[in-house]
Amino acid sequence: MKHTRMRYTVLVDKNESGSYTVTVPALPGCISQGETWDEALANIEEAITGYIETLKILKKPVPVEVEVTLKDPVVA
């Protein structure tokens, strides 16, 4: 079976509580969160995998990466 590894841009927002919310612009509705940066990224990886698996089951196209322009890019 052929496996393809795709890369998606994720947007990470720090919440007032100190936790993080992560979204994937190329995958509408794909969102996750975590108490720490690392937990949030691990959770969004799982969410992306589930999102893509669901699209495949439904025989829907899997979106490819889209360009995202940020007002104030943050590098962590």
Secondary structure per residue as TSV (DSSP state, phi and psi in degrees):
chain	resnum	aa	ss	phi	psi
A	1	M	-	360.0	133.3
A	2	K	-	-81.8	132.1
A	3	H	-	-114.8	136.0
A	4	T	-	-118.9	134.2
A	5	R	-	-103.2	122.7
A	6	M	-	-108.2	153.1
A	7	R	-	-118.3	137.9
A	8	Y	-	-129.7	142.8
A	9	T	-	-74.2	135.7
A	10	V	-	-119.1	146.0
A	11	L	E	-108.9	125.6
A	12	V	E	-112.9	124.7
A	13	D	E	-115.9	132.7
A	14	K	E	-86.8	127.3
A	15	N	-	-84.2	163.5
A	16	E	T	-57.5	-31.0
A	17	S	T	-76.6	-9.5
A	18	G	S	98.1	-9.4
A	19	S	-	-82.0	178.3
A	20	Y	E	-127.0	140.8
A	21	T	E	-113.3	134.7
A	22	V	E	-124.7	133.3
A	23	T	E	-125.4	160.5
A	24	V	-	-123.1	102.0
A	25	P	T	-54.8	-34.6
A	26	A	T	-74.6	-15.1
A	27	L	S	-122.7	84.7
A	28	P	T	-52.7	128.3
A	29	G	T	88.8	-5.3
A	30	C	-	-84.4	108.2
A	31	I	E	-143.2	148.0
A	32	S	E	-151.7	-178.1
A	33	Q	E	-154.9	170.1
A	34	G	E	-163.9	155.4
A	35	E	S	-71.0	-28.4
A	36	T	S	-123.8	165.1
A	37	W	H	-56.8	-49.3
A	38	D	H	-63.4	-41.0
A	39	E	H	-64.3	-41.9
A	40	A	H	-61.8	-42.6
A	41	L	H	-68.5	-39.1
A	42	A	H	-64.0	-41.0
A	43	N	H	-66.7	-37.8
A	44	I	H	-71.9	-31.1
A	45	E	H	-60.3	-43.9
A	46	E	H	-64.6	-41.0
A	47	A	H	-64.8	-41.1
A	48	I	H	-62.5	-44.9
A	49	T	H	-59.1	-47.6
A	50	G	H	-63.8	-39.6
A	51	Y	H	-60.4	-49.4
A	52	I	H	-67.2	-40.9
A	53	E	H	-60.1	-40.4
A	54	T	H	-64.8	-43.8
A	55	L	H	-58.5	-42.4
A	56	K	H	-65.1	-41.5
A	57	I	H	-61.4	-39.7
A	58	L	T	-81.7	0.7
A	59	K	T	57.0	41.0
A	60	K	-	-103.9	152.9
A	61	P	-	-67.6	145.1
A	62	V	-	-91.2	118.2
A	63	P	-	-61.2	146.1
A	64	V	-	-96.8	169.2
A	65	E	-	-56.3	142.7
A	66	V	-	-118.1	150.7
A	67	E	-	-75.3	135.7
A	68	V	-	-120.8	128.1
A	69	T	-	-103.4	126.3
A	70	L	-	-103.9	143.0
A	71	K	S	-70.3	-51.0
A	72	D	S	-129.1	86.0
A	73	P	-	-61.4	141.2
A	74	V	-	-122.6	129.8
A	75	V	-	-111.9	128.0
A	76	A	-	-119.8	360.0
